[in-house]
């Protein structure tokens, strides 16, 4: 059971970090209409939270290895 939980936490951690980085890097909304180019960037608070939860899940997954 501990081995399965460790693997699941590691996979979830990597997935959350990847999603958080993807959400930060890609623009949310862009319009190209002739010479006018508009990009809307929102609040990145959710992306930072996803990265933080991913790091916590990785730490928890690695902690099971030391037991």
C-alpha positions as a printed NumPy array, in Angstrom:
array([[  0.   ,   0.   ,   0.   ],
       [  2.803,   2.428,   0.829],
       [  4.478,   1.75 ,  -2.497],
       [  1.288,   2.531,  -4.438],
       [  0.693,   5.713,  -2.439],
       [  4.278,   6.815,  -3.017],
       [  3.988,   6.325,  -6.779],
       [  0.618,   8.109,  -6.936],
       [  1.942,  11.096,  -4.959],
       [  5.001,  11.367,  -7.199],
       [  2.888,  11.252, -10.376],
       [  0.397,  13.797,  -9.022],
       [  3.251,  16.07 ,  -7.912],
       [  4.911,  16.047, -11.317],
       [  1.55 ,  16.596, -13.02 ],
       [  0.631,  19.568, -10.831],
       [  4.023,  21.195, -11.339],
       [  3.805,  20.69 , -15.109],
       [  0.272,  22.13 , -15.24 ],
       [  1.269,  25.132, -13.123],
       [  4.264,  25.909, -15.327],
       [  2.169,  25.471, -18.473],
       [ -0.48 ,  27.873, -17.156],
       [  2.16 ,  30.493, -16.337],
       [  3.994,  30.275, -19.672],
       [  1.053,  30.235, -22.105],
       [ -1.039,  33.387, -22.597],
       [ -4.686,  33.085, -21.675],
       [ -6.218,  35.134, -24.471],
       [ -4.839,  36.69 , -27.642],
       [ -6.414,  38.601, -30.543],
       [ -4.653,  39.528, -33.774],
       [ -6.731,  41.933, -35.867],
       [ -4.547,  43.594, -38.479],
       [ -2.029,  45.898, -36.817],
       [ -3.698,  45.529, -33.418],
       [ -2.498,  42.735, -31.156],
       [ -4.119,  42.225, -27.758],
       [ -3.028,  39.738, -25.091],
       [ -4.867,  39.374, -21.803],
       [ -2.954,  38.019, -18.852],
       [ -4.849,  37.038, -15.762],
       [ -3.862,  36.437, -12.202],
       [ -1.259,  33.652, -11.81 ],
       [ -2.207,  32.867,  -8.22 ],
       [ -3.789,  29.542,  -9.161],
       [ -0.687,  28.534, -11.116],
       [  1.572,  29.267,  -8.163],
       [ -0.746,  27.264,  -5.909],
       [ -0.605,  24.287,  -8.29 ],
       [  3.196,  24.399,  -8.287],
       [  3.21 ,  24.608,  -4.484],
       [  0.845,  21.637,  -4.117],
       [  2.95 ,  19.706,  -6.615],
       [  6.097,  20.328,  -4.589],
       [  4.275,  19.227,  -1.41 ],
       [  3.089,  16.033,  -3.135],
       [  6.646,  15.307,  -4.322],
       [  8.013,  15.817,  -0.816],
       [  5.315,  13.548,   0.627],
       [  6.05 ,  10.879,  -1.99 ],
       [  9.759,  11.011,  -1.268],
       [  9.104,  10.838,   2.486],
       [  7.494,   7.399,   2.048],
       [ 10.775,   6.129,   0.596],
       [ 12.64 ,   6.899,   3.831],
       [ 10.308,   4.818,   6.014]])
